[in-house]
């Protein structure tokens, strides 16, 4: 058993995968931490309206609240799909 | 001057109660007058870990509702005269804790000349956890080297910086320390477990102490003796070090490196 362990290839480094995943999710959650609760709902409803005209994914809508001095700025960006000639709606 | 320290984590089962028991006992060993309070109403366990479960007559909720005095409810530790346990209520739901009530009990402990109040938080981010951290002067965030625990700790760090009296009074967030528990240096060195550095990097905070995963933690809780009292245990000694650091002493980390295995051991197992 010991000899087999020694000869076996080293196991995959899963700790580095864990760290990378955590880095991404933690930074994403931090940036959305002090934002209003209604943002996810707003995003879904906006998507529904936009989809009446253009077909976009939920990922295409980016909403952020940023502080600019005394003001809070709601920033909304929608990435439209590439225009295909001849396509309608 | 009383200092209130919350032991919290977000995730359950990472070692909050084990840490609270050892922290309170360690501070008492330094001659401080200490009260440790279980905030986990409905699921009390600190009494078991401290070994005083059969001496609970009145609890935290009884004091809050003025059904018993604080003096009647504090359980004096068998081993240290200057250490007291305030058990959580087993029968009430979490709503039994009120912000005013908790504040009053903490104020009374301050008037009674306690040096430290250790608040053992329940898991989660509900009322019990919120009230355990609300009045804190400092926080000990217990984290395991594992994805869900690290993520939940970050959430708790966010709450400590916004949903506490410290923050509401414009003093910024509650100063927080990370305590990394259930650490297994062998698994870290083989790339199977997040390292101290990984956790520090993700959470952006230095680690105050590292408690190695060790059989002695289970046998201590089996016996109702805080593991810090086991002088032969690596985990116990790591708690002693962590508490010394909490009190401002500088101590090198111990038990954080994997034992070097010789070729023979590597080939034939340990």
Interface residues (C-beta under 8 A of the other chain):
Chain A: X1 X2 X3 X5 X6 X10 X11 X12 X13 X14 X15 X16 X18 X19 X21 X22 X23 X25 X26 X29 X30 X33 X34
Chain B: X146 X147 X150 X151 X154 X155 X158 X162 X188 X190 X191 X192 X193 X194 X195 X198 X201 X202 X203 X266 X267 X268 X269
